[in-house]
């Protein structure tokens, strides 16, 4: 990840290059791709995708873009205008669309920001007239907002830093607050040539991830 591609911290995305942040539902797995960000529920029974699209000259408002563009040939229900943290938006449910779960209802939410449309698409494995996770899709899309100045540091990727080990530090204590998701203790041991059971001495320069 990078400031230009966006950084994921937990379920929140910080994108310095595009100047926005937003959060997927708590506990979801978030994958940041080259042209989309996808969040998946823990049981993989719901997903939501964020993509961007240019604003067509003849579709300058989100409502027109959704109803006359994206969902022009769809059976649409429960549509409404939105104000998303001061940004114009529109949301609707298409009754049947192609999803990873087959033909299912899909929640589409579009927010206009910095001359782009931010398009959120959400679907669930189970659905009635709307996806089971519909409220999560809508509330998550409504977290989109401008990146604040004090959040720019969060939009920078994690880096390996060299610091002196505090008195009494162990690899486990160094890994306790590490952003490394998978096997942080083992990875820090490898970074510092302490694998499999070595420990740092007080004041020893060690590599950590921050």
BELJO-V673035 format. One record per residue. N is the residue number from 1. SS is DSSP state (alpha for helix, beta for strand, coil for the rest). PSI is psi in radians with two decimals (999 if undefined). OMEGA is omega in whole degrees, 0 to 359 (none if undefined). Layout:
n:ss:psi:omega
N:SS:PSI:OMEGA
N:SS:PSI:OMEGA
//
This chain:
n:ss:psi:omega
1:coil:2.84:180
2:beta:2.95:177
3:coil:-0.57:181
4:coil:-0.53:182
5:coil:-0.23:183
6:beta:2.58:181
7:beta:2.32:177
8:beta:2.18:175
9:beta:1.85:187
10:coil:-2.03:176
11:coil:0.12:179
12:beta:2.43:179
13:beta:2.29:174
14:beta:2.16:183
15:beta:1.71:181
16:coil:-0.66:182
17:coil:-0.63:181
18:coil:-0.09:172
19:coil:0.50:181
20:beta:2.87:169
21:beta:2.66:175
22:beta:2.85:183
23:beta:2.35:170
24:coil:2.92:181
25:coil:2.58:181
26:coil:2.38:178
27:coil:-0.12:181
28:coil:2.73:173
29:beta:2.23:184
30:beta:2.19:179
31:beta:2.21:181
32:beta:1.87:179
33:coil:-3.11:183
34:coil:-0.61:184
35:coil:0.17:179
36:coil:2.77:174
37:beta:2.25:185
38:beta:2.26:174
39:beta:2.41:181
40:beta:2.37:179
41:coil:2.71:183
42:coil:-0.63:180
43:coil:0.10:179
44:coil:0.50:180
45:coil:0.11:176
46:beta:2.61:176
47:beta:2.72:174
48:beta:2.40:183
49:beta:2.43:175
50:beta:2.20:174
51:beta:2.91:174
52:beta:2.72:178
53:beta:2.55:176
54:beta:2.70:179
55:coil:1.95:179
56:coil:2.54:181
57:coil:-0.62:184
58:coil:0.05:181
59:coil:1.19:187
60:coil:-0.10:177
61:coil:2.59:184
62:alpha:-0.63:181
63:alpha:-0.83:179
64:alpha:-0.72:181
65:alpha:-0.70:181
66:alpha:-0.92:189
67:alpha:-0.59:181
68:alpha:-0.19:180
69:alpha:-1.45:186
70:alpha:-0.78:187
71:coil:0.50:185
72:coil:-0.62:183
73:coil:0.33:182
74:coil:2.70:171
75:coil:1.95:190
76:beta:2.48:176
77:beta:3.00:177
78:beta:1.02:178
79:beta:2.63:178
80:beta:2.68:175
81:beta:2.62:180
82:beta:2.64:164
83:beta:1.92:185
84:beta:1.63:181
85:coil:0.79:178
86:coil:0.01:180
87:beta:2.44:180
88:beta:2.39:180
89:beta:2.98:178
90:beta:2.52:180
91:beta:2.63:179
92:beta:2.83:175
93:beta:2.16:171
94:beta:2.26:187
95:beta:-0.52:180
96:beta:2.11:179
97:beta:2.85:179
98:beta:2.23:178
99:beta:2.97:174
100:coil:-0.26:181
101:coil:0.23:184
102:beta:-2.81:179
103:beta:1.94:183
104:beta:2.80:170
105:beta:2.52:182
106:beta:2.30:174
107:beta:2.12:176
108:beta:2.20:174
109:beta:2.27:182
110:beta:2.27:179
111:beta:2.33:180
112:beta:2.18:182
113:beta:2.23:177
114:coil:0.83:176
115:coil:0.46:172
116:beta:2.68:169
117:beta:2.20:174
118:beta:2.00:189
119:beta:2.02:177
120:beta:2.24:178
121:beta:2.15:182
122:beta:2.45:178
123:beta:2.71:179
124:beta:2.70:176
125:coil:-0.73:178
126:coil:2.47:182
127:beta:2.59:169
128:coil:-2.01:175
129:coil:-0.38:176
130:coil:2.83:176
131:beta:2.62:179
132:coil:-0.64:183
133:coil:0.44:188
134:alpha:-0.76:181
135:alpha:-0.63:177
136:alpha:-0.73:180
137:alpha:-0.81:184
138:alpha:-0.77:181
139:alpha:-0.60:179
140:alpha:-0.78:178
141:alpha:-0.56:182
142:coil:0.03:173
143:coil:-0.16:179
144:coil:2.29:177
145:beta:2.98:177
146:beta:2.51:176
147:coil:2.30:179
148:coil:2.73:183
149:alpha:-0.65:182
150:alpha:0.00:178
151:alpha:-0.02:183
152:coil:-0.61:179
153:alpha:-0.60:179
154:alpha:-0.37:180
155:alpha:-0.01:176
156:coil:2.54:181
157:coil:2.77:174
158:coil:2.55:180
159:coil:2.71:172
160:beta:2.24:180
161:beta:2.61:180
162:beta:2.12:184
163:beta:2.73:174
164:beta:2.39:179
165:coil:2.24:178
166:coil:2.82:176
167:coil:2.32:177
168:coil:0.05:182
169:coil:2.51:173
170:coil:2.93:178
171:alpha:-0.65:179
172:alpha:-0.70:179
173:alpha:-0.62:177
174:alpha:-0.55:181
175:alpha:-0.22:187
176:coil:-0.69:181
177:coil:0.35:183
178:coil:2.47:175
179:coil:-0.07:178
180:coil:2.17:185
181:coil:-0.78:188
182:coil:2.12:175
183:coil:0.98:183
184:alpha:-0.67:180
185:alpha:-0.84:182
186:alpha:-0.70:181
187:alpha:-0.72:178
188:alpha:-0.63:176
189:alpha:-0.74:180
190:alpha:-0.75:180
191:alpha:-0.62:188
192:coil:0.24:180
193:coil:0.71:179
194:coil:0.19:182
195:coil:2.40:9
196:coil:-0.29:188
197:coil:0.20:182
198:coil:2.75:178
199:coil:2.60:180
200:coil:2.61:173
201:coil:2.71:179
202:coil:2.25:179
203:coil:-0.18:178
204:coil:2.39:177
205:beta:2.21:181
206:beta:2.69:177
207:beta:2.23:176
208:beta:2.90:179
209:beta:2.18:179
210:coil:999:none
//
